[in-house]
Amino acid sequence: MGILPPFEALRIARERGLDLVEVSPNAVPPVCRIQDYGRFLYEKEKSERAAKKKQKIITVKEVKFSVTVDEHDYQTKKNQAVKFLVGGDKVKASLRFRGRQMAHRDLGYKIINRLILDIGDAGIVEFMPRMEGNTLHAIVAPGKKELPKPKPVAPPEAAPVAQAPVAQVPVAQVPVTQS
C-alpha cells in the first residue's frame, strides 16, 4: 500500500474489520501490516510448535571408567559411547581415581586418550581430558554427519518433438539486464 500516516492506516484497517499489526518496529519507517491479529498469533504459535517438533535436544550421556578397567569392559563402554555419538548425544567420559590411584594419573590419561582415538570420526573432542578433584573427564561431541548425495534423476525419455527454427541473433545485439 505504500507509506501511510498511522491514523490513515488505522482507519483503513477498521474499515476492513482487521487490525493494524506492527511487523518491524525498528525499520525506518516502521513496517505494519493490515491483518487479523488473532489469526496472526495462531499461525505464529503453530509455526513455533512445528519448529519445536523438528529440533533435536542434545543430552550429555556419561560413560564411567576406572583405572583398572579390563579390555572387554573398555570395549563395551567404548561401543556405548559410539552409539550415543551416532544418536546425536554428547558423551562425557569420566574416570575416577580412588586412594593410591591418584599417584598414577598417567594411567587414567592413557585410557581417556585411547578412548578418544578409538572413537575416531564418530565424535570430536569438545573438552580435552582434565582433572577436577579426583575425577578425570573429557567431553566428546557428535562428529559431522556426511549426508549421502541424492542420485541424479534421469529425465524421462519422450518422443522427439518437431521444433520451429529459432532465429539466430548475434550476442552483441541482445540487451542484457541484471536481476
N, CA, C and O atoms as a DFTB+ gen file, in Angstrom:
716 C
 N C O
     1  1       0.823      -1.200       0.000
     2  2       0.000       0.000       0.000
     3  2       0.858       1.251       0.000
     4  3       0.400       2.325      -0.388
     5  1       2.104       1.111       0.436
     6  2       2.968       2.275       0.451
     7  2       3.085       2.850       1.847
     8  3       2.657       2.241       2.828
     9  1       3.674       4.039       1.917
    10  2       3.872       4.707       3.201
    11  2       2.645       5.550       3.495
    12  3       2.254       6.411       2.706
    13  1       2.043       5.281       4.654
    14  2       0.848       5.996       5.086
    15  2       1.052       6.527       6.491
    16  3       1.822       5.957       7.263
    17  1       0.362       7.630       6.838
    18  2       0.397       8.082       8.234
    19  2      -0.339       7.054       9.102
    20  3      -1.238       6.373       8.607
    21  1       0.021       6.928      10.380
    22  2      -0.577       5.905      11.240
    23  2      -2.109       5.986      11.334
    24  3      -2.785       4.957      11.301
    25  1      -2.652       7.196      11.448
    26  2      -4.118       7.318      11.582
    27  2      -4.835       6.868      10.312
    28  3      -5.934       6.318      10.383
    29  1      -4.217       7.099       9.143
    30  2      -4.811       6.686       7.870
    31  2      -4.807       5.150       7.748
    32  3      -5.800       4.554       7.330
    33  1      -3.685       4.522       8.115
    34  2      -3.580       3.067       8.066
    35  2      -4.560       2.423       9.044
    36  3      -5.160       1.392       8.740
    37  1      -4.720       3.033      10.214
    38  2      -5.658       2.507      11.217
    39  2      -7.092       2.620      10.729
    40  3      -7.902       1.725      10.970
    41  1      -7.411       3.712      10.045
    42  2      -8.757       3.901       9.503
    43  2      -9.064       2.847       8.441
    44  3     -10.164       2.293       8.417
    45  1      -8.089       2.564       7.555
    46  2      -8.283       1.556       6.504
    47  2      -8.483       0.174       7.133
    48  3      -9.331      -0.600       6.690
    49  1      -7.693      -0.128       8.170
    50  2      -7.815      -1.425       8.840
    51  2      -9.195      -1.582       9.481
    52  3      -9.797      -2.651       9.386
    53  1      -9.700      -0.540      10.126
    54  2     -11.020      -0.610      10.783
    55  2     -12.134      -0.751       9.756
    56  3     -13.124      -1.439      10.001
    57  1     -11.974      -0.097       8.597
    58  2     -12.986      -0.224       7.542
    59  2     -13.095      -1.675       7.068
    60  3     -14.189      -2.148       6.760
    61  1     -11.974      -2.372       7.009
    62  2     -11.959      -3.755       6.546
    63  2     -12.271      -4.750       7.673
    64  3     -12.413      -5.946       7.416
    65  1     -12.377      -4.268       8.911
    66  2     -12.655      -5.135      10.050
    67  2     -11.431      -5.943      10.476
    68  3     -11.559      -7.040      11.019
    69  1     -10.245      -5.390      10.223
    70  2      -8.997      -6.069      10.566
    71  2      -8.194      -5.216      11.541
    72  3      -8.650      -4.156      11.970
    73  1      -7.014      -5.677      11.883
    74  2      -6.137      -4.976      12.818
    75  2      -4.896      -4.466      12.093
    76  3      -4.508      -4.999      11.054
    77  1      -4.282      -3.431      12.654
    78  2      -3.024      -2.907      12.146
    79  2      -1.922      -3.496      13.026
    80  3      -1.794      -3.135      14.196
    81  1      -1.128      -4.406      12.454
    82  2      -0.111      -5.138      13.217
    83  2       1.265      -4.620      12.824
    84  3       1.610      -4.575      11.644
    85  1       2.055      -4.225      13.840
    86  2       3.409      -3.742      13.595
    87  2       4.329      -4.940      13.416
    88  3       4.515      -5.728      14.344
    89  1       4.901      -5.080      12.230
    90  2       5.732      -6.230      11.894
    91  2       7.195      -5.968      12.232
    92  3       7.859      -6.821      12.822
    93  1       7.689      -4.818      11.870
    94  2       9.097      -4.482      12.092
    95  2       9.191      -3.081      12.695
    96  3       9.254      -2.097      11.958
    97  1       9.200      -2.978      14.023
    98  2       9.206      -1.664      14.655
    99  2      10.530      -0.916      14.519
   100  3      10.551       0.311      14.618
   101  1      11.636      -1.632      14.294
   102  2      12.951      -0.986      14.228
   103  2      13.267      -0.422      12.848
   104  3      14.245       0.310      12.693
   105  1      12.460      -0.749      11.847
   106  2      12.714      -0.245      10.499
   107  2      12.358       1.233      10.438
   108  3      11.579       1.721      11.257
   109  1      12.923       1.943       9.474
   110  2      12.611       3.359       9.283
   111  2      12.000       3.514       7.912
   112  3      12.728       3.327       6.938
   113  1      10.746       3.835       7.745
   114  2       9.701       3.945       8.766
   115  2       9.259       2.565       9.241
   116  3       9.515       1.580       8.549
   117  1       8.588       2.455      10.424
   118  2       8.144       1.158      10.926
   119  2       7.206       0.471       9.934
   120  3       6.391       1.125       9.283
   121  1       7.331      -0.855       9.823
   122  2       6.527      -1.612       8.872
   123  2       5.333      -2.208       9.608
   124  3       5.485      -2.856      10.644
   125  1       4.143      -1.978       9.058
   126  2       2.912      -2.515       9.639
   127  2       2.161      -3.282       8.562
   128  3       2.358      -3.069       7.366
   129  1       1.284      -4.189       9.023
   130  2       0.506      -4.995       8.104
   131  2      -0.949      -4.983       8.573
   132  3      -1.232      -5.040       9.769
   133  1      -1.856      -4.909       7.613
   134  2      -3.281      -4.957       7.936
   135  2      -3.702      -6.417       7.840
   136  3      -3.684      -7.010       6.762
   137  1      -4.088      -7.000       9.004
   138  2      -4.462      -8.410       9.047
   139  2      -5.238      -8.700      10.317
   140  3      -5.360      -7.844      11.193
   141  1      -5.760      -9.913      10.409
   142  2      -6.475     -10.355      11.601
   143  2      -5.426     -10.762      12.631
   144  3      -4.679     -11.713      12.402
   145  1      -5.358     -10.059      13.761
   146  2      -4.305     -10.288      14.748
   147  2      -4.451     -11.654      15.420
   148  3      -3.442     -12.301      15.703
   149  1      -5.652     -12.100      15.675
   150  2      -5.882     -13.414      16.269
   151  2      -5.344     -14.523      15.383
   152  3      -4.698     -15.454      15.863
   153  1      -5.611     -14.421      14.097
   154  2      -5.114     -15.416      13.155
   155  2      -3.587     -15.360      13.068
   156  3      -2.929     -16.394      12.947
   157  1      -3.030     -14.151      13.130
   158  2      -1.585     -13.955      13.105
   159  2      -0.933     -14.685      14.282
   160  3       0.059     -15.391      14.102
   161  1      -1.495     -14.514      15.498
   162  2      -0.949     -15.185      16.675
   163  2      -1.073     -16.699      16.561
   164  3      -0.155     -17.429      16.937
   165  1      -2.205     -17.174      16.042
   166  2      -2.420     -18.615      15.880
   167  2      -1.384     -19.208      14.928
   168  3      -0.785     -20.240      15.235
   169  1      -1.167     -18.575      13.786
   170  2      -0.213     -19.090      12.805
   171  2       1.217     -19.028      13.328
   172  3       2.027     -19.908      13.039
   173  1       1.528     -17.981      14.102
   174  2       2.861     -17.856      14.681
   175  2       3.098     -18.981      15.694
   176  3       4.168     -19.590      15.704
   177  1       2.117     -19.253      16.534
   178  2       2.228     -20.328      17.525
   179  2       2.324     -21.691      16.841
   180  3       3.067     -22.568      17.280
   181  1       1.568     -21.853      15.771
   182  2       1.580     -23.114      15.028
   183  2       2.955     -23.361      14.409
   184  3       3.454     -24.486      14.445
   185  1       3.571     -22.322      13.842
   186  2       4.893     -22.487      13.240
   187  2       5.954     -22.736      14.311
   188  3       6.898     -23.486      14.065
   189  1       5.825     -22.125      15.497
   190  2       6.765     -22.375      16.584
   191  2       6.655     -23.818      17.065
   192  3       7.667     -24.450      17.367
   193  1       5.430     -24.344      17.139
   194  2       5.242     -25.730      17.552
   195  2       5.869     -26.681      16.538
   196  3       6.494     -27.671      16.918
   197  1       5.704     -26.384      15.253
   198  2       6.284     -27.231      14.207
   199  2       7.811     -27.195      14.281
   200  3       8.462     -28.224      14.103
   201  1       8.383     -26.026      14.541
   202  2       9.835     -25.913      14.649
   203  2      10.341     -26.666      15.875
   204  3      11.418     -27.262      15.839
   205  1       9.572     -26.641      16.953
   206  2       9.979     -27.328      18.179
   207  2       9.970     -28.840      17.989
   208  3      10.799     -29.542      18.568
   209  1       9.035     -29.347      17.178
   210  2       8.975     -30.783      16.914
   211  2      10.222     -31.252      16.175
   212  3      10.712     -32.354      16.418
   213  1      10.734     -30.421      15.276
   214  2      11.847     -30.812      14.411
   215  2      13.196     -30.745      15.108
   216  3      14.143     -31.399      14.672
   217  1      13.305     -29.953      16.200
   218  2      14.620     -29.771      16.799
   219  2      15.032     -30.976      17.631
   220  3      14.195     -31.657      18.223
   221  1      16.334     -31.228      17.666
   222  2      16.890     -32.352      18.413
   223  2      17.486     -31.804      19.692
   224  3      18.322     -30.901      19.650
   225  1      17.065     -32.342      20.836
   226  2      17.608     -31.919      22.116
   227  2      18.845     -32.767      22.380
   228  3      18.772     -33.994      22.456
   229  1      19.979     -32.092      22.517
   230  2      21.230     -32.799      22.750
   231  2      21.403     -32.988      24.249
   232  3      21.365     -32.026      25.016
   233  1      21.594     -34.236      24.657
   234  2      21.830     -34.530      26.061
   235  2      23.256     -35.028      26.223
   236  3      23.880     -35.491      25.268
   237  1      23.758     -34.926      27.436
   238  2      25.102     -35.394      27.719
   239  2      24.983     -36.736      28.431
   240  3      24.440     -36.818      29.533
   241  1      25.492     -37.778      27.799
   242  2      25.494     -39.122      28.382
   243  2      26.887     -39.358      28.958
   244  3      27.888     -38.908      28.401
   245  1      26.934     -40.069      30.079
   246  2      28.219     -40.293      30.730
   247  2      28.619     -41.759      30.652
   248  3      27.798     -42.656      30.847
   249  1      29.889     -41.982      30.365
   250  2      30.466     -43.315      30.361
   251  2      31.586     -43.294      31.399
   252  3      32.537     -42.523      31.275
   253  1      31.470     -44.142      32.425
   254  2      32.438     -44.122      33.530
   255  2      33.448     -45.253      33.384
   256  3      33.094     -46.390      33.073
   257  1      34.699     -44.917      33.614
   258  2      35.792     -45.876      33.573
   259  2      36.489     -45.878      34.918
   260  3      36.301     -44.972      35.730
   261  1      37.300     -46.908      35.145
   262  2      38.198     -46.904      36.298
   263  2      39.604     -47.173      35.769
   264  3      39.784     -47.590      34.625
   265  1      40.590     -46.927      36.621
   266  2      41.972     -47.110      36.185
   267  2      42.241     -48.577      35.874
   268  3      43.068     -48.890      35.017
   269  1      41.549     -49.474      36.565
   270  2      41.803     -50.907      36.408
   271  2      40.824     -51.575      35.448
   272  3      40.534     -52.763      35.593
   273  1      40.309     -50.828      34.467
   274  2      39.324     -51.379      33.534
   275  2      39.962     -52.464      32.666
   276  3      41.067     -52.291      32.152
   277  1      39.257     -53.578      32.511
   278  2      39.747     -54.662      31.654
   279  2      39.376     -54.380      30.207
   280  3      38.568     -53.497      29.922
   281  1      39.979     -55.144      29.289
   282  2      39.806     -54.893      27.858
   283  2      38.348     -55.040      27.413
   284  3      37.844     -54.196      26.672
   285  1      37.671     -56.093      27.853
   286  2      36.282     -56.304      27.416
   287  2      35.367     -55.200      27.938
   288  3      34.497     -54.720      27.211
   289  1      35.556     -54.794      29.192
   290  2      34.752     -53.707      29.754
   291  2      35.015     -52.406      28.997
   292  3      34.097     -51.636      28.715
   293  1      36.286     -52.182      28.678
   294  2      36.644     -50.977      27.918
   295  2      35.940     -50.974      26.555
   296  3      35.374     -49.958      26.151
   297  1      35.976     -52.117      25.845
   298  2      35.355     -52.192      24.521
   299  2      33.845     -51.970      24.614
   300  3      33.266     -51.291      23.766
   301  1      33.206     -52.536      25.637
   302  2      31.763     -52.370      25.815
   303  2      31.414     -50.898      26.028
   304  3      30.477     -50.382      25.419
   305  1      32.170     -50.229      26.895
   306  2      31.890     -48.815      27.183
   307  2      32.226     -47.931      25.986
   308  3      31.547     -46.933      25.740
   309  1      33.266     -48.291      25.243
   310  2      33.605     -47.544      24.023
   311  2      32.468     -47.666      23.008
   312  3      32.088     -46.681      22.376
   313  1      31.922     -48.892      22.852
   314  2      30.814     -49.093      21.912
   315  2      29.575     -48.310      22.342
   316  3      28.853     -47.782      21.497
   317  1      29.324     -48.233      23.646
   318  2      28.200     -47.424      24.154
   319  2      28.421     -45.961      23.793
   320  3      27.494     -45.283      23.349
   321  1      29.644     -45.470      23.981
   322  2      29.956     -44.070      23.673
   323  2      29.735     -43.789      22.188
   324  3      29.170     -42.757      21.826
   325  1      30.178     -44.699      21.336
   326  2      29.997     -44.525      19.888
   327  2      28.509     -44.518      19.550
   328  3      28.062     -43.723      18.724
   329  1      27.745     -45.398      20.185
   330  2      26.297     -45.460      19.952
   331  2      25.626     -44.145      20.348
   332  3      24.749     -43.655      19.636
   333  1      26.038     -43.574      21.483
   334  2      25.482     -42.290      21.914
   335  2      25.828     -41.185      20.923
   336  3      24.984     -40.348      20.602
   337  1      27.078     -41.182      20.434
   338  2      27.510     -40.144      19.493
   339  2      26.760     -40.248      18.174
   340  3      26.360     -39.233      17.603
   341  1      26.569     -41.461      17.690
   342  2      25.840     -41.657      16.436
   343  2      24.385     -41.226      16.610
   344  3      23.760     -40.740      15.668
   345  1      23.847     -41.407      17.826
   346  2      22.481     -40.989      18.123
   347  2      22.335     -39.485      18.267
   348  3      21.216     -38.988      18.395
   349  1      23.449     -38.742      18.249
   350  2      23.390     -37.285      18.299
   351  2      23.592     -36.704      19.684
   352  3      23.393     -35.503      19.871
   353  1      23.980     -37.511      20.665
   354  2      24.199     -37.010      22.023
   355  2      25.685     -36.789      22.270
   356  3      26.536     -37.396      21.619
   357  1      25.983     -35.899      23.235
   358  2      27.361     -35.709      23.658
   359  2      27.703     -36.797      24.665
   360  3      26.818     -37.343      25.324
   361  1      28.988     -37.108      24.781
   362  2      29.435     -38.137      25.716
   363  2      30.472     -37.525      26.650
   364  3      31.428     -36.878      26.220
   365  1      30.247     -37.755      27.954
   366  2      31.232     -37.346      28.958
   367  2      31.911     -38.612      29.446
   368  3      31.293     -39.439      30.116
   369  1      33.177     -38.760      29.112
   370  2      33.955     -39.912      29.554
   371  2      34.642     -39.516      30.850
   372  3      35.463     -38.598      30.866
   373  1      34.307     -40.209      31.945
   374  2      34.909     -39.859      33.231
   375  2      35.611     -41.057      33.830
   376  3      35.195     -42.201      33.650
   377  1      36.679     -40.773      34.540
   378  2      37.478     -41.799      35.170
   379  2      37.766     -41.326      36.584
   380  3      38.343     -40.257      36.786
   381  1      37.362     -42.125      37.559
   382  2      37.510     -41.728      38.961
   383  2      38.707     -42.447      39.581
   384  3      38.839     -43.667      39.485
   385  1      39.568     -41.666      40.213
   386  2      40.732     -42.219      40.915
   387  2      40.358     -42.434      42.374
   388  3      39.714     -41.587      42.993
   389  1      40.770     -43.583      42.917
   390  2      40.482     -43.873      44.319
   391  2      41.798     -44.134      45.063
   392  3      42.668     -44.865      44.589
   393  1      41.908     -43.531      46.210
   394  2      43.063     -43.779      47.083
   395  2      44.396     -43.576      46.401
   396  3      44.688     -42.488      45.904
   397  1      45.204     -44.616      46.374
   398  2      46.567     -44.526      45.833
   399  2      46.596     -44.419      44.313
   400  3      47.654     -44.169      43.737
   401  1      45.466     -44.601      43.661
   402  2      45.440     -44.471      42.199
   403  2      45.791     -43.049      41.763
   404  3      46.217     -42.833      40.628
   405  1      45.611     -42.076      42.666
   406  2      45.938     -40.683      42.336
   407  2      47.428     -40.526      42.014
   408  3      47.820     -39.584      41.326
   409  1      48.245     -41.438      42.507
   410  2      49.681     -41.375      42.229
   411  2      49.982     -41.796      40.796
   412  3      51.079     -41.545      40.296
   413  1      49.023     -42.434      40.131
   414  2      49.236     -42.926      38.767
   415  2      48.226     -42.299      37.804
   416  3      47.503     -43.009      37.105
   417  1      48.183     -40.996      37.773
   418  2      47.246     -40.288      36.885
   419  2      47.537     -40.562      35.416
   420  3      46.634     -40.527      34.581
   421  1      48.789     -40.833      35.107
   422  2      49.147     -41.088      33.714
   423  2      48.389     -42.290      33.147
   424  3      48.097     -42.318      31.951
   425  1      48.063     -43.287      33.984
   426  2      47.283     -44.436      33.511
   427  2      45.872     -43.990      33.114
   428  3      45.325     -44.468      32.120
   429  1      45.296     -43.090      33.879
   430  2      43.963     -42.564      33.562
   431  2      43.971     -41.772      32.266
   432  3      43.074     -41.915      31.435
   433  1      44.999     -40.926      32.096
   434  2      45.102     -40.152      30.863
   435  2      45.249     -41.067      29.652
   436  3      44.710     -40.781      28.583
   437  1      45.987     -42.178      29.822
   438  2      46.154     -43.125      28.718
   439  2      44.815     -43.731      28.313
   440  3      44.529     -43.875      27.124
   441  1      43.996     -44.084      29.299
   442  2      42.695     -44.701      28.999
   443  2      41.785     -43.710      28.272
   444  3      41.173     -44.065      27.265
   445  1      41.687     -42.484      28.764
   446  2      40.808     -41.480      28.134
   447  2      41.314     -41.125      26.746
   448  3      40.522     -41.011      25.810
   449  1      42.630     -40.946      26.598
   450  2      43.180     -40.621      25.274
   451  2      42.979     -41.773      24.300
   452  3      42.730     -41.543      23.117
   453  1      43.085     -43.010      24.781
   454  2      42.833     -44.180      23.928
   455  2      41.379     -44.192      23.460
   456  3      41.086     -44.507      22.307
   457  1      40.472     -43.842      24.381
   458  2      39.052     -43.769      24.016
   459  2      38.832     -42.727      22.915
   460  3      38.106     -42.977      21.953
   461  1      39.454     -41.575      23.063
   462  2      39.297     -40.506      22.068
   463  2      39.812     -40.978      20.705
   464  3      39.184     -40.714      19.680
   465  1      40.943     -41.668      20.692
   466  2      41.488     -42.177      19.428
   467  2      40.602     -43.274      18.843
   468  3      40.397     -43.324      17.630
   469  1      40.073     -44.156      19.700
   470  2      39.231     -45.256      19.216
   471  2      37.897     -44.769      18.665
   472  3      37.349     -45.366      17.738
   473  1      37.378     -43.694      19.231
   474  2      36.098     -43.148      18.744
   475  2      36.271     -42.629      17.321
   476  3      35.392     -42.813      16.479
   477  1      37.397     -41.983      17.052
   478  2      37.731     -41.544      15.692
   479  2      36.773     -40.505      15.147
   480  3      36.531     -39.479      15.784
   481  1      36.223     -40.770      13.956
   482  2      35.379     -39.800      13.269
   483  2      33.962     -39.733      13.815
   484  3      33.193     -38.859      13.415
   485  1      33.598     -40.632      14.719
   486  2      32.242     -40.614      15.275
   487  2      32.032     -39.385      16.153
   488  3      30.897     -38.957      16.363
   489  1      33.127     -38.814      16.671
   490  2      32.990     -37.646      17.528
   491  2      34.207     -36.757      17.465
   492  3      35.287     -37.161      17.035
   493  1      33.995     -35.517      17.914
   494  2      35.098     -34.566      18.012
   495  2      35.217     -34.128      19.468
   496  3      34.208     -33.952      20.151
   497  1      36.425     -33.958      19.931
   498  2      36.662     -33.638      21.337
   499  2      36.271     -32.189      21.589
   500  3      36.775     -31.268      20.947
   501  1      35.359     -32.010      22.539
   502  2      34.940     -30.661      22.902
   503  2      35.809     -30.140      24.045
   504  3      36.237     -28.985      24.026
   505  1      36.072     -30.991      25.043
   506  2      36.971     -30.654      26.146
   507  2      38.000     -31.767      26.273
   508  3      37.650     -32.932      26.465
   509  1      39.262     -31.401      26.164
   510  2      40.331     -32.374      26.321
   511  2      40.314     -32.900      27.759
   512  3      39.762     -32.245      28.642
   513  1      40.910     -34.073      28.008
   514  2      40.899     -34.634      29.365
   515  2      41.497     -33.663      30.377
   516  3      42.564     -33.089      30.160
   517  1      40.779     -33.495      31.492
   518  2      41.285     -32.622      32.550
   519  2      40.813     -33.137      33.904
   520  3      39.800     -33.829      34.008
   521  1      41.560     -32.789      34.923
   522  2      41.269     -33.241      36.280
   523  2      40.367     -32.243      36.984
   524  3      40.550     -31.030      36.879
   525  1      39.389     -32.779      37.704
   526  2      38.572     -31.985      38.624
   527  2      38.457     -32.798      39.889
   528  3      37.685     -33.755      39.949
   529  1      39.212     -32.428      40.894
   530  2      39.238     -33.209      42.130
   531  2      39.909     -34.543      41.870
   532  3      41.043     -34.590      41.394
   533  1      39.208     -35.636      42.183
   534  2      39.780     -36.955      41.933
   535  2      39.170     -37.602      40.690
   536  3      39.238     -38.821      40.526
   537  1      38.569     -36.780      39.807
   538  2      37.938     -37.291      38.590
   539  2      38.610     -36.676      37.358
   540  3      38.849     -35.470      37.293
   541  1      38.896     -37.517      36.416
   542  2      39.433     -37.091      35.123
   543  2      38.315     -37.240      34.108
   544  3      37.724     -38.314      34.001
   545  1      38.014     -36.191      33.364
   546  2      36.943     -36.332      32.376
   547  2      37.216     -35.548      31.109
   548  3      37.976     -34.579      31.095
   549  1      36.570     -36.000      30.046
   550  2      36.636     -35.348      28.733
   551  2      35.234     -35.389      28.143
   552  3      34.467     -36.309      28.427
   553  1      34.895     -34.395      27.321
   554  2      33.580     -34.354      26.684
   555  2      33.785     -34.448      25.172
   556  3      34.585     -33.716      24.590
   557  1      33.036     -35.376      24.549
   558  2      33.129     -35.598      23.111
   559  2      31.765     -35.307      22.501
   560  3      30.749     -35.826      22.964
   561  1      31.743     -34.477      21.463
   562  2      30.502     -34.122      20.767
   563  2      30.380     -34.966      19.502
   564  3      31.385     -35.459      18.991
   565  1      29.156     -35.136      18.990
   566  2      28.980     -35.917      17.762
   567  2      29.743     -35.292      16.598
   568  3      29.814     -34.069      16.473
   569  1      30.310     -36.139      15.754
   570  2      31.040     -35.660      14.582
   571  2      30.080     -35.206      13.506
   572  3      28.871     -35.410      13.613
   573  1      30.614     -34.598      12.480
   574  2      29.791     -34.146      11.357
   575  2      29.284     -35.346      10.586
   576  3      30.044     -36.251      10.243
   577  1      27.984     -35.339      10.316
   578  2      27.401     -36.445       9.561
   579  2      27.529     -36.143       8.081
   580  3      27.172     -35.056       7.628
   581  1      28.033     -37.095       7.338
   582  2      28.126     -36.940       5.885
   583  2      26.847     -37.475       5.278
   584  3      26.579     -38.676       5.315
   585  1      26.065     -36.575       4.723
   586  2      24.807     -36.980       4.120
   587  2      25.069     -37.604       2.759
   588  3      25.840     -37.060       1.969
   589  1      24.441     -38.736       2.476
   590  2      24.634     -39.325       1.150
   591  2      24.042     -38.413       0.083
   592  3      22.944     -37.878       0.233
   593  1      24.790     -38.254      -0.982
   594  2      24.310     -37.376      -2.052
   595  2      23.180     -38.064      -2.801
   596  3      23.276     -39.250      -3.116
   597  1      22.096     -37.321      -3.093
   598  2      20.995     -37.950      -3.822
   599  2      21.432     -38.291      -5.236
   600  3      22.196     -37.561      -5.868
   601  1      20.931     -39.412      -5.709
   602  2      21.282     -39.845      -7.064
   603  2      20.574     -38.950      -8.068
   604  3      19.404     -38.618      -7.879
   605  1      21.265     -38.553      -9.135
   606  2      20.616     -37.706     -10.130
   607  2      19.498     -38.486     -10.831
   608  3      19.661     -39.644     -11.216
   609  1      18.387     -37.819     -10.977
   610  2      17.231     -38.444     -11.615
   611  2      17.336     -38.232     -13.113
   612  3      17.477     -37.102     -13.580
   613  1      17.266     -39.322     -13.864
   614  2      17.337     -39.230     -15.320
   615  2      16.012     -38.678     -15.836
   616  3      14.951     -39.118     -15.395
   617  1      16.057     -37.720     -16.765
   618  2      14.805     -37.183     -17.300
   619  2      14.080     -38.264     -18.100
   620  3      14.709     -39.081     -18.772
   621  1      12.758     -38.257     -18.020
   622  2      12.015     -39.274     -18.775
   623  2      12.231     -39.074     -20.277
   624  3      12.237     -37.953     -20.786
   625  1      12.402     -40.175     -20.946
   626  2      12.639     -40.089     -22.385
   627  2      11.300     -39.980     -23.108
   628  3      10.409     -40.814     -22.947
   629  1      11.194     -38.935     -23.901
   630  2       9.951     -38.695     -24.637
   631  2      10.259     -38.735     -26.134
   632  3      11.413     -38.655     -26.557
   633  1       9.212     -38.859     -26.902
   634  2       9.375     -38.868     -28.353
   635  2       9.858     -37.493     -28.793
   636  3       9.429     -36.484     -28.232
   637  1      10.739     -37.433     -29.783
   638  2      11.229     -36.132     -30.239
   639  2      10.082     -35.293     -30.803
   640  3       9.218     -35.786     -31.528
   641  1      10.107     -34.020     -30.447
   642  2       9.066     -33.092     -30.888
   643  2       9.664     -32.204     -31.971
   644  3      10.789     -31.722     -31.844
   645  1       8.903     -31.996     -33.033
   646  2       9.362     -31.124     -34.116
   647  2       9.327     -29.693     -33.620
   648  3       8.318     -29.238     -33.082
   649  1      10.425     -28.989     -33.803
   650  2      10.502     -27.614     -33.342
   651  2      10.660     -26.686     -34.546
   652  3      11.246     -27.033     -35.572
   653  1      10.105     -25.488     -34.364
   654  2      10.246     -24.474     -35.399
   655  2      11.670     -23.940     -35.343
   656  3      12.276     -23.905     -34.273
   657  1      12.212     -23.522     -36.491
   658  2      13.574     -22.984     -36.470
   659  2      13.642     -21.728     -35.606
   660  3      12.734     -20.897     -35.627
   661  1      14.721     -21.604     -34.854
   662  2      14.918     -20.476     -33.947
   663  2      15.807     -19.463     -34.660
   664  3      16.798     -19.817     -35.299
   665  1      15.422     -18.182     -34.533
   666  2      16.205     -17.132     -35.176
   667  2      17.518     -16.964     -34.440
   668  3      17.549     -16.919     -33.210
   669  1      18.592     -16.870     -35.186
   670  2      19.905     -16.663     -34.619
   671  2      20.174     -15.173     -34.550
   672  3      20.163     -14.483     -35.569
   673  1      20.421     -14.665     -33.317
   674  2      20.703     -13.246     -33.122
   675  2      22.111     -13.138     -32.559
   676  3      22.451     -13.840     -31.607
   677  1      22.932     -12.271     -33.132
   678  2      24.277     -12.091     -32.574
   679  2      24.190     -11.610     -31.122
   680  3      23.296     -10.846     -30.761
   681  1      25.114     -12.063     -30.315
   682  2      25.099     -11.756     -28.894
   683  2      25.261     -10.265     -28.644
   684  3      24.695      -9.753     -27.677
   685  1      25.992      -9.564     -29.454
   686  2      26.244      -8.151     -29.235
   687  2      24.963      -7.328     -29.335
   688  3      24.920      -6.232     -28.777
   689  1      23.907      -7.804     -30.023
   690  2      22.702      -7.014     -30.213
   691  2      21.636      -7.288     -29.147
   692  3      20.624      -6.589     -29.097
   693  1      21.851      -8.309     -28.285
   694  2      20.837      -8.634     -27.280
   695  2      21.101      -7.826     -26.020
   696  3      22.194      -7.896     -25.459
   697  1      20.078      -7.032     -25.552
   698  2      20.292      -6.267     -24.327
   699  2      20.326      -7.213     -23.116
   700  3      19.524      -8.143     -23.025
   701  1      21.245      -6.969     -22.208
   702  2      21.390      -7.807     -21.007
   703  2      21.021      -6.977     -19.800
   704  3      21.503      -5.857     -19.627
   705  1      20.136      -7.552     -18.941
   706  2      19.767      -6.847     -17.714
   707  2      20.069      -7.765     -16.538
   708  3      19.935      -8.986     -16.630
   709  1      20.476      -7.159     -15.441
   710  2      20.746      -7.939     -14.237
   711  2      19.530      -7.898     -13.345
   712  3      18.888      -6.859     -13.191
   713  1      19.220      -9.038     -12.760
   714  2      18.053      -9.095     -11.862
   715  2      18.496      -8.924     -10.445
   716  3      17.668      -8.942      -9.534
